[in-house]
């Protein structure tokens, strides 16, 4: 019985990690990127293979939930445990 509980816990942890990790597929050739306002593209932190535009005001940011913020914006993180699971680094881009 103890092993069944351990296997159930392990399976739950695996499904939880898959639910919170971003899904990303790297294409053979990355498309060209032109960002608004002349922003420089950044490497997609989830895939680490293609360039993407940085997050704009009000968009998700943070190491676990989004992209780095554009120039003159900072990532205001959500309080852990209220809207997001504990330990995740998530927020929205807001003016500095």
N, C-alpha and C positions, 0 to 999 in steps of 0.2 A: 504494500500500500504506500509505503514511504517513497518508493521509486516512481510510482504513478504521480504523486504530488510533485516530485522534483521534475519529471518530464513535462508536466503541465505548466509549471512555472517557467521552465526553459522555453517552451513553445510560445508562451505569452510574451516573454521578453523579446524573442525574435520577431514576432508580429508587431510589437510596439516599436521596435527599432526600424522596421520597414515602413511603418506608418509615418514616422516623423522624419525619415531621411528623404531628401529630395530625389526624384527620379530623373535621371538625365541620360540621354543617349548621345554619344559623340559621333557626328557624321564623318565620312571620309574627308570631305572638304567643307570647311566652315564658310557660311555665307558672309559677304562683306557687311559691315555695320556702319551706319551713319547715325550718330546720336543728335538729339535736339540741342539747341543752344551751343553747339560747338564742343560739347563735352567729349572727353577722350574715352573711348571704350575701355572696359576692364575685362579681365579673364573671368569667366563664369566660375565662381567658387565651388559650385556643386559638381561641375563636370571637369573643370580645369583643362578644357580643350578648345573652347571657342570664345571669341570676344562678344560681349554684350554691353548695352548701355547701362550706366549706373542708375540706381533708383532715384526717382524724382520725389518731390514733396508729397507726403501722404502715402507713398508706396512702402511695402514691407522691406525691412533691412535687418541686418544682424547676421552673425555667423551661421545660425541654424535655420533662418527663415527667409533670407533674401540676399540682395546684392549690397555692395557698399553704396553709400549715398553720394549723390552728385556734389559738385563744388558748392560751398557755402551752406550745406545742409549737414546735420548730424543725426545719428541714429538714437532716437529716444526709445529706450527699451521698456517693454511692458513689465509690470511687477510679476515675478515668478509665482505660479500657482493660481493666478486669477483667470487669465484667458489662455495661458499656455502651460504645458507640463513643467514641473520644476526642473531646473537645470538647463533649459533651452534659452538661447540668446536671440530674442526676437523683438522687433519694434517697428516704428515707422520713421521715415525721414522728415525732420522738421528744421526750420530755419535756425541758424546758429545764433 
